[in-house]
Amino acid sequence: MTVRKLKMTVSYDGTDYSGFQRQPDKRTVQGMLEECLTRVTGESVTVTGAGRTDAGVHALGQVVHFETSVPIPTERWDRVMNAALPRDLQVQKVERVPPKFHARKSACWKRYRYTLDTGRIPDLFRRRFRTHYPRSLDPGQMKRAARHLVGTHDFTSLSAARASVENRVRTLYRCDILEEESNALHIEVVGNGFLYHMVRIIAGTLVDVGLKKIAPDDLPGILSAKDRSAAGRTFPPEGLVLVEVGYTPWEAEEKEFPS
């Protein structure tokens, strides 16, 4: 039989998952996908993801790849999988890809969104996907600070101290503060890669700017310190969503965030 490599775009509510990566005796996105694929195909299927989201973090456009010899038509895979998956994990699209495609190594950029609910009372129907933070923030100051993060920097100060990687240089193509609705503030970042807790620490640091605890022009000094204690706190996971993974080079002058 012919073995095919398939690229699958999935969405999930990460509230009840212990992150993406498979872990013994824990409910994970990778584990759930592999369990479902094994039932559907009768094969032992391994899933590789574009990135490892933490416990409680969500995704609209996580990407995985896997190989199978089962001749299910590509256009039917989403319906087959969604009939077998739990309600908090959904397949959005399945495509056949060349053998060299790799969900993580082939990725050119990722887009994350962190959302704050600034209303006095949290939105009941969105509280699983937003961090309730009923404080008055200055979005203009936050936008000024965010501009300092765009570009190639050593993000040691904005990553977890226990992160295992040695090279902490990453490139951010965009870092924006979006006000699209009342009582909600979105922090959107696009980059070629992200360190452990990096987006959540960016969110915590920009909130400190919005509270005027940190001046916008302090951000270059925070980056150059290469010291986790120089930045703001790590914000909770529920406000973070992996929105999209891109497999063509990011062109800042052409690429705009969808509304």
N, C-alpha and C positions, 0 to 999 in steps of 0.2 A: 504493500500500500504506500501511497505517496504521503510523506510527512509534510504538513504545512505549518508555517509560522503565522500566527494571528496576533494582531494588535487590538487590544480591547480597552476602550475608554469607560471608566466606571465612576459612579457617584456614590457617596455614602455619608450617612449621619454617623459620625465617629463617637457619639456619646457613650455607647455601650460596647465599644471596642477597645482593646488594650493596644491600640496603634495598628499600623499596617503590617509590620513584620511578624511572621509566624513565631509563636512562643509556646512552649509546652504548657498544656492545661489552661490556656487562656484563649479568649475569643478575639481573633484578629482578622483583619480584612484579607490578608494573604491566605491565612488558614481556611477561611470560609470559601474563598474562590477556588482554592485547590480541592477542597472537599466536594464542592459542587461539580467541578469539572471532572473529578474522578468518577462521581456517580453518573454523570451524563455520558462520558466517553468509555467508561470501563477501563481506562488507562491510568497509570500513575502520572499525574500532570504536575509540573512545577511552574509556578507563576513568578515572573520577575517584574518588579514595579519600577516606575520612574523615580520614586523617592519613598522614604519611610516617614509617614506622618506619625506624630506622637499619639498617645492615648487621648481621646477626647477631641482630636482635630478632625475636621471634615474634608470632603473633597467633592467638587463638581466635575473635575476633569482629570482624575488620576489615570495614568496610562500603565498598562501591563502588557507583557507578551508571553506567549506559551506556544508549545508545539503539540500537534495532534495528527493522527492518521485517520481520524473519524471523518467520513465524507459528508458532514452536515454542510449545506450551502452557507457561504459566508453571510449572506443577507438574513439568514434565519437564526444565527447564533444568539442575537440579543433576546429574542422571544424564548428560545430554549432555556437560556440561562435565567432570565427573569422569572420564569415559571418555577424555578427550583431554588432561587435565592431568597433570603429573608427580606422583609420590607424595608430595612434600613441600608440595603446594599443593592445597587441597580446598575445594569449594563446599559450604556448609552449608545455605543457604536462598536462594531467589530469590522476590521479590515484585514485583508491578507497583505503581508509585508514580505520583503526579500529576506533571505536567510541571514544576512548580515545585520538586519535591524536589531537594535537593543533598546528596550524601553528607557533605561537609565543612561547608557553610554552614548546613545544617538541623540539625546535631548540637547537642544541649544539654549533653552531658557524655561523658566517656570514663573508662573504668576500666582501670587498669594494675595488674599484680602483678609484684613483683620477688622472686625466690626464692633463698635462700641454702641451700646444702647444708653443714651444719656438722659432718658426720661426719668422722672421721679419714681415711677412704677414700671417694672420691666414688662415688655410686650409678651404676653402669655404665649402667643403662638410662634414667637421667634426666639424665645429665651434659650433654647438649646443651641442656637447658632450665633449668639451675640453675648458679649461680656457686658453685664450691667454696670454702668459707671455713671451714676447720677451727679456729675460735677459739671461746673461751667468751664469749658475749655475755649482757648483762643485758636481757632483753625488757621488764622493768618500767620501766627507765630509758628505753628506746627509746619505749615507749608514752607516757610523760610528755612526752618531747620532741616526738613526733608531733602531740600536741594543739595545740602552738603553731603548726603549719603550716596548720591548718584555718582557713578564712576567706579574706578577700580581702587579698592582700599584693602588694608588689613583689618578685618572685622573682629579681631580678638576681643575687643571691648564689648562687642554686641553679640557674643556667643557664649554659651554655657562654659564655665571654667573647666568642667570635666570633659569637654568635647575631646575626642580621641585623635582627631586629625592634626597634623603638624602645620600644614599649609592653610592659613586662614584668610588668604587673599581671594576675594570674590569681586565680581563686577555687577553693580546694580544699573539697569538701563532706565528704570523709572522708579520713583518713590513719590506718591501723590496722596493728598488728603482730599477726600471726596465727600461733599455734602449733598446727597441726592434726595434726602427726605428728612422730615423733622424728627428730632430725638435719635438720630443715627449719624455716626461719623465713621467713615471707612478709610482705612490706611491700606493702600495698594502698592505692592512692590513687584517688580519684575527683575530677575537676575539670572546669571548663568549658573548659579548654584547657591545653596544656603547651608549655613552651619547649624549645629544643634541649638534649638531655641532662638535662632537669630531673628526671625520675624516677630516673635513674641517679645523679645527684648527691644527691638526697634519700636514696637508699639508702646511698651512701657516708658521708653526714653522720650518718645514724641509726646506722650501724655504729660510727662513732667514739664516739657516745653509749653504745652497748652495750659498748664497750671502756673506757668511762670516761675517754676522752681529751677529751670535750666534756660539759659538764653539761647536763641537759635544759633548764634555764632559761636557757641561753645562746642558745637558738634565736631568741628575739625580737631579740637583738643582732646575730646573724648576718644576719637578714633586713633589719634597718634599716641595716646597713653598706653594702648594695648593692654588694658587692665579692666577686667569685668566689673570691678567695683566703681569704675568711673561713670558707668551708664546707669540707666533706670532699671526698675525691677522687671522680672519676667512676668508678663501678663498671662492669665489663665488660658487653657487650650480652647475653650468652647467658642471663642470669637474668631478662630482662625480657619480659613478654608483654602485648600489648594484649588485654584480656579481653573488653571489651564497649564498644559505642558506643550511647548513648541518644538518642532523638529526642523525648522528652517531658521536661518540666522535672523536675529532681531534687528530691525531697522527702525531706529527711534523716530526718524523724520516721516516715516510712512505708517508705522503701526500705532493705532489708537485703541484705547480700551473700549470694548463694547459697552453700550449704555445698559 
